[in-house]
Amino acid sequence: MIVGILKEIKAEEDRVSMTPSGVEVMKGSGHSVLVGKSAGEDSGFSDASYAEAGAHIVDSVAEIFERSDMVMHVKEPQPSEYGLIREGQLIFTYFHFAASEELTRAILKTKAVAMAYETIEGPNRSLPLLTPMSEVAGRMAVHEGAKYLERRQGGRGILIGGVPGIAPATVLIIGAGTVGTHAAQMACGLGAKVYILDMNLERLRHLSEVMPKNCFPMMSTPATIRELVQEADVVIGAVLVPGAKAPRLLTRDMLKTMKKGSVLVDVAIDQGGCFETSKPTTHSDPIYIVDDVVHYCVANMPGAVPMTSTIALTNATLPYALEFADKGWKQASRENAGIKCGVNMVEGKVTYRGVAEAFGLEFVPVDSLL
């Protein structure tokens, strides 16, 4: 199979979908890899390192789409790329369709096969290709919350971990999945008082056993959120419904009760955000203020640390990319139910229920197309 690795063109996205070591593995299995010129430069990987690993460096984005059987991105295809996607071509990337009707309808029109990183499932319904970026984003969320608590950044002017004789900041984390757990670990390590909320009692029991004493796992209810946001200095939104829009759990009315200069970090913004006042921001313009509360809603947080993120992403995606290259997406989906969950669209049909329901589109079970 010919695999295309594109240079990311979304604003301020510095990651790349495969490292040179990943290219070497693909080549060793008999596949050809086309890499866009300077695709890995911002992640610390030179064209020379890709060429040494066996890739063909290609100047033209159109040529990569024209020649490749499978095209890999980090973020969703951009409007300038829609017309280059071929019918039946496998596009393997983060799509987050439920957050964008425009993207959903555009990719449907291409009649490509959209294989979404974020909905491929592992054992016990885990999300193995979302996990590495969730780990990065969870840890970064605390860094950003601490940064924007600084007075010059619009925050309350407090140190997240406090100092002897002064109480630390209170951090409220909504969602105890991968993002929330890594955020809690980081915030606890800095010395903050941490509340982490979830609706899964078994998960809360587990966290009660393994987290340090400054972490307080609690059942998530509207009443609990309403109470704790008034105490919180930083609120981190870490709620995920795979393939669907994130629920809005912090309302505008709740926002009005928060402390002046407190900080919201919405890691769920890729899926539409879990705060009513959330809207996507960028690394160059990361925050805005509503009701005296700082909002940080950058939609590609791991892109700020592209070397770490690219290596972590390749570690997770490479086995799947290799399976698609070896077997084709249909055989891989027949043999692996978790991979089948990643198929969001096939040749103009929506095959993931959460995407269809988000925009009132017809849902076609992928089994009927295999």
C-alpha positions as CSV (number, residue, x, y, z in Angstrom):
1,M,0.0,0.0,0.0
2,I,1.1,3.6,-0.6
3,V,0.7,5.7,2.6
4,G,0.7,9.5,2.5
5,I,1.8,11.5,5.5
6,L,0.6,15.1,5.1
7,K,2.0,18.3,6.5
8,E,-0.6,19.8,8.8
9,I,-2.0,23.0,7.5
10,K,-4.5,23.8,10.3
11,A,-3.5,27.0,12.0
12,E,-0.9,26.5,14.7
13,E,-0.8,22.7,14.3
14,D,2.8,21.6,14.6
15,R,2.4,17.8,15.0
16,V,2.8,15.3,12.2
17,S,1.0,11.9,12.0
18,M,4.1,9.7,11.8
19,T,7.7,9.8,12.9
20,P,10.7,8.6,10.8
21,S,10.8,5.5,13.0
22,G,7.2,4.8,12.0
23,V,8.1,5.2,8.4
24,E,10.9,2.6,8.8
25,V,8.4,0.1,10.2
26,M,6.0,0.7,7.3
27,K,8.8,0.3,4.8
28,G,10.0,-2.9,6.6
29,S,6.6,-4.4,6.0
30,G,6.8,-3.7,2.3
31,H,4.8,-0.5,2.0
32,S,5.7,2.8,0.4
33,V,5.4,6.1,2.3
34,L,5.1,9.5,0.8
35,V,5.9,12.4,3.2
36,G,5.0,16.0,2.5
37,K,8.0,18.3,2.4
38,S,8.8,19.8,5.9
39,A,5.9,17.8,7.4
40,G,7.9,16.9,10.5
41,E,10.0,20.0,10.8
42,D,8.0,21.7,13.6
43,S,8.0,18.4,15.6
44,G,11.8,18.2,15.3
45,F,12.0,15.7,12.4
46,S,13.8,16.7,9.3
47,D,13.1,15.7,5.7
48,A,16.5,14.0,5.7
49,S,15.5,11.8,8.6
50,Y,12.4,10.7,6.8
51,A,14.3,10.0,3.6
52,E,16.9,8.0,5.6
53,A,14.0,5.9,7.0
54,G,12.9,5.2,3.4
55,A,10.2,7.8,2.7
56,H,9.8,9.6,-0.5
57,I,9.6,13.4,0.1
58,V,6.9,15.0,-1.9
59,D,6.5,18.7,-2.6
60,S,2.9,18.6,-3.7
61,V,-0.1,18.0,-1.4
62,A,-2.1,17.1,-4.5
63,E,0.4,14.4,-5.5
64,I,0.1,12.8,-2.1
65,F,-3.7,12.6,-2.3
66,E,-3.4,11.4,-5.9
67,R,-0.9,8.6,-5.3
68,S,-1.8,7.4,-1.8
69,D,-4.2,4.6,-0.9
70,M,-4.3,5.8,2.7
71,V,-3.7,9.4,3.8
72,M,-2.8,10.2,7.4
73,H,-3.4,13.5,9.2
74,V,-3.3,14.6,12.8
75,K,-6.2,17.0,12.5
76,E,-9.2,16.9,10.2
77,P,-8.8,17.8,6.5
78,Q,-9.0,21.5,5.8
79,P,-11.3,23.1,3.2
80,S,-8.4,23.4,0.7
81,E,-7.9,19.6,0.8
82,Y,-11.6,18.6,0.4
83,G,-11.3,18.6,-3.4
84,L,-8.2,16.5,-3.4
85,I,-9.7,13.5,-1.5
86,R,-10.6,10.6,-3.8
87,E,-13.7,8.5,-3.7
88,G,-12.9,5.3,-1.7
89,Q,-9.6,6.7,-0.3
90,L,-8.9,5.9,3.3
91,I,-8.4,9.0,5.5
92,F,-7.0,8.1,8.9
93,T,-7.0,11.0,11.4
94,Y,-8.8,12.8,14.2
95,F,-12.1,13.9,12.7
96,H,-14.4,14.9,15.7
97,F,-17.3,15.1,13.2
98,A,-20.0,15.8,15.7
99,A,-18.4,19.1,16.5
100,S,-18.7,20.4,12.9
101,E,-21.6,19.9,10.5
102,E,-19.6,21.7,7.7
103,L,-16.8,19.1,8.0
104,T,-19.2,16.2,8.2
105,R,-21.1,17.2,5.0
106,A,-17.8,18.0,3.2
107,I,-16.2,14.6,3.8
108,L,-19.5,12.9,3.0
109,K,-19.4,14.5,-0.5
110,T,-15.9,13.2,-1.1
111,K,-17.2,9.6,-0.7
112,A,-14.0,8.7,1.1
113,V,-13.6,6.2,3.9
114,A,-13.2,8.2,7.1
115,M,-11.4,6.2,9.8
116,A,-11.4,8.3,13.0
117,Y,-8.7,8.0,15.6
118,E,-11.1,9.1,18.3
119,T,-13.7,6.3,17.9
120,I,-11.5,3.2,17.5
121,E,-12.0,1.1,20.5
122,G,-9.7,-1.2,22.5
123,P,-10.6,-3.8,25.2
124,N,-13.3,-2.7,27.6
125,R,-14.3,0.1,25.3
126,S,-11.1,2.0,25.8
127,L,-10.1,4.6,23.2
128,P,-6.4,3.8,22.5
129,L,-5.8,6.5,19.9
130,L,-7.4,9.2,21.9
131,T,-5.5,8.2,25.1
132,P,-2.0,9.5,24.3
133,M,-3.3,13.0,23.4
134,S,-5.7,12.9,26.3
135,E,-2.7,12.2,28.6
136,V,-0.9,15.2,27.1
137,A,-4.0,17.5,27.2
138,G,-4.8,16.5,30.8
139,R,-1.4,17.5,32.1
140,M,-1.3,20.6,30.0
141,A,-4.7,21.7,31.3
142,V,-3.2,22.2,34.7
143,H,-0.2,24.0,33.3
144,E,-2.5,26.4,31.5
145,G,-4.8,26.8,34.5
146,A,-1.8,27.7,36.7
147,K,-0.5,30.1,34.1
148,Y,-3.8,32.0,33.7
149,L,-4.3,32.3,37.4
150,E,-1.4,34.8,37.2
151,R,-2.6,38.4,37.6
152,R,-0.9,39.6,34.4
153,Q,-2.8,36.9,32.5
154,G,-6.2,38.0,33.8
155,G,-6.4,35.6,36.7
156,R,-6.8,35.9,40.5
157,G,-3.0,36.2,41.1
158,I,-2.6,33.1,43.1
159,L,-0.1,30.2,43.0
160,I,-1.8,26.9,42.3
161,G,0.1,25.0,45.0
162,G,0.3,27.8,47.6
163,V,3.2,28.1,49.9
164,P,3.6,27.3,53.7
165,G,1.0,29.3,55.6
166,I,-1.2,30.0,52.5
167,A,-3.9,27.7,51.2
168,P,-3.4,26.3,47.7
169,A,-5.7,26.8,44.8
170,T,-8.8,24.6,44.4
171,V,-9.0,22.7,41.1
172,L,-12.3,21.2,40.0
173,I,-12.1,18.5,37.3
174,I,-15.3,17.4,35.6
175,G,-14.7,13.9,34.2
176,A,-12.5,11.2,35.5
177,G,-11.4,9.5,32.3
178,T,-7.9,9.8,30.9
179,V,-7.8,13.6,30.6
180,G,-9.3,14.1,34.1
181,T,-7.1,11.5,35.8
182,H,-3.9,13.0,34.3
183,A,-5.0,16.5,35.2
184,A,-5.7,15.4,38.8
185,Q,-2.3,13.7,39.0
186,M,-0.6,16.9,37.9
187,A,-2.7,19.2,40.0
188,C,-2.2,17.1,43.1
189,G,1.5,16.9,42.5
190,L,1.6,20.7,42.4
191,G,-0.1,20.8,45.8
192,A,-3.6,22.0,44.8
193,K,-6.8,20.9,46.5
194,V,-8.4,18.8,43.8
195,Y,-12.0,17.7,43.3
196,I,-12.6,15.2,40.5
197,L,-16.1,14.4,39.5
198,D,-17.6,11.4,37.5
199,M,-20.8,9.4,37.3
200,N,-19.0,6.1,37.4
201,L,-19.0,4.9,41.0
202,E,-16.4,2.2,40.3
203,R,-14.1,4.7,38.8
204,L,-14.5,6.9,41.8
205,R,-13.7,4.0,44.1
206,H,-10.6,3.3,42.2
207,L,-9.4,6.9,42.3
208,S,-10.1,7.0,46.0
209,E,-7.7,4.2,46.5
210,V,-4.9,5.4,44.2
211,M,-4.9,9.2,44.3
212,P,-3.1,11.2,47.0
213,K,-5.0,12.7,50.0
214,N,-5.4,16.1,48.4
215,C,-7.7,14.6,45.7
216,F,-11.4,14.2,46.5
217,P,-13.3,12.0,44.0
218,M,-17.0,12.8,44.1
219,M,-20.2,11.8,42.2
220,S,-21.0,14.3,39.5
221,T,-24.4,15.9,39.7
222,P,-25.6,19.3,38.6
223,A,-26.0,20.3,42.3
224,T,-22.4,19.2,43.1
225,I,-21.0,21.2,40.1
226,R,-23.1,24.2,41.1
227,E,-21.7,24.1,44.6
228,L,-18.0,23.4,43.8
229,V,-17.6,26.0,41.0
230,Q,-18.1,28.7,43.6
231,E,-15.1,27.4,45.5
232,A,-12.9,26.6,42.5
233,D,-10.0,28.7,41.2
234,V,-9.6,26.4,38.1
235,V,-12.2,24.3,36.5
236,I,-11.1,21.7,33.9
237,G,-13.7,20.2,31.6
238,A,-12.7,16.7,30.8
239,V,-16.0,15.0,29.7
240,L,-16.1,12.9,26.6
241,V,-18.9,11.1,24.8
242,P,-17.1,9.1,22.1
243,G,-18.0,10.4,18.6
244,A,-20.8,12.7,19.9
245,K,-21.1,16.3,21.2
246,A,-19.9,16.9,24.7
247,P,-22.7,17.7,27.2
248,R,-22.8,21.3,28.5
249,L,-22.3,20.8,32.3
250,L,-21.3,24.3,33.5
251,T,-24.0,26.8,32.6
252,R,-23.9,30.6,32.3
253,D,-25.8,30.9,35.5
254,M,-23.1,28.9,37.3
255,L,-20.4,31.0,35.7
256,K,-21.8,34.1,37.3
257,T,-21.3,32.6,40.8
258,M,-17.6,31.9,40.3
259,K,-14.7,34.0,41.7
260,K,-13.4,36.9,39.7
261,G,-10.2,35.8,37.9
262,S,-10.9,32.1,38.1
263,V,-10.0,30.0,35.1
264,L,-11.9,27.6,32.9
265,V,-10.0,25.1,30.8
266,D,-12.2,23.2,28.3
267,V,-10.4,20.2,27.1
268,A,-13.7,18.9,25.5
269,I,-13.7,21.8,23.0
270,D,-12.8,19.5,20.1
271,Q,-16.2,17.9,20.7
272,G,-18.0,21.2,21.1
273,G,-17.1,22.0,24.7
274,C,-18.7,21.2,28.0
275,F,-19.1,24.8,29.3
276,E,-22.0,26.8,28.0
277,T,-19.8,29.8,27.3
278,S,-17.0,27.9,25.5
279,K,-15.9,28.7,22.0
280,P,-12.7,27.5,20.3
281,T,-9.5,29.5,20.7
282,T,-6.0,29.2,19.3
283,H,-2.5,29.0,20.7
284,S,-1.8,32.5,19.6
285,D,-5.0,33.9,21.0
286,P,-5.9,31.3,23.7
287,I,-8.2,33.1,26.1
288,Y,-11.2,35.3,26.5
289,I,-13.1,36.5,29.5
290,V,-16.8,36.2,30.3
291,D,-18.2,37.4,33.6
292,D,-14.7,38.0,34.9
293,V,-13.8,34.4,34.3
294,V,-10.9,33.5,32.1
295,H,-11.7,30.9,29.4
296,Y,-9.0,28.8,27.8
297,C,-10.5,26.7,25.0
298,V,-7.6,25.8,22.6
299,A,-8.8,23.0,20.3
300,N,-5.5,21.3,19.7
301,M,-3.7,21.7,23.1
302,P,-1.1,18.9,22.4
303,G,0.0,20.8,19.4
304,A,1.9,23.1,21.7
305,V,4.3,20.3,22.5
306,P,4.6,18.7,19.1
307,M,7.7,16.5,19.6
308,T,6.2,14.8,22.7
309,S,2.8,14.6,21.1
310,T,4.0,13.2,17.7
311,I,6.0,10.5,19.3
312,A,3.1,9.5,21.6
313,L,0.6,9.6,18.7
314,T,2.8,7.4,16.5
315,N,3.3,4.9,19.2
316,A,-0.5,4.4,19.3
317,T,-1.5,4.8,15.7
318,L,1.3,2.8,14.0
319,P,0.0,-0.7,14.7
320,Y,-3.4,0.3,13.2
321,A,-1.9,2.0,10.2
322,L,0.2,-1.1,9.6
323,E,-2.9,-3.3,9.9
324,F,-4.8,-1.2,7.3
325,A,-1.8,-1.3,5.0
326,D,-1.4,-5.1,5.3
327,K,-5.1,-6.1,5.1
328,G,-7.1,-3.1,3.9
329,W,-9.7,-1.4,6.1
330,K,-12.5,-3.8,5.3
331,Q,-10.7,-7.0,6.3
332,A,-9.2,-5.2,9.4
333,S,-12.7,-4.1,10.4
334,R,-14.2,-7.6,9.9
335,E,-11.5,-9.1,12.1
336,N,-11.4,-6.4,14.8
337,A,-14.6,-5.0,16.3
338,G,-12.6,-2.1,17.9
339,I,-11.3,-1.0,14.5
340,K,-14.9,-1.3,13.1
341,C,-15.9,1.4,15.6
342,G,-13.5,3.8,14.0
343,V,-15.3,3.7,10.6
344,N,-17.3,7.0,10.7
345,M,-18.1,7.2,6.9
346,V,-18.0,5.0,3.9
347,E,-18.4,6.4,0.4
348,G,-21.1,9.0,1.3
349,K,-22.8,7.1,4.1
350,V,-22.5,7.9,7.8
351,T,-21.6,4.7,9.7
352,Y,-21.2,6.1,13.2
353,R,-24.4,6.6,15.1
354,G,-23.2,9.6,17.2
355,V,-22.3,11.6,14.0
356,A,-25.6,10.8,12.3
357,E,-27.6,11.8,15.4
358,A,-25.7,15.1,15.8
359,F,-27.0,16.4,12.4
360,G,-30.1,14.3,11.7
361,L,-28.4,12.3,9.0
362,E,-29.2,8.7,8.0
363,F,-27.2,6.1,9.9
364,V,-26.0,3.1,8.0
365,P,-24.5,0.2,10.0
366,V,-21.0,-0.4,8.8
367,D,-21.6,-4.2,8.9
368,S,-23.9,-3.7,5.9
369,L,-21.0,-2.3,3.9
370,L,-18.4,-5.0,4.8
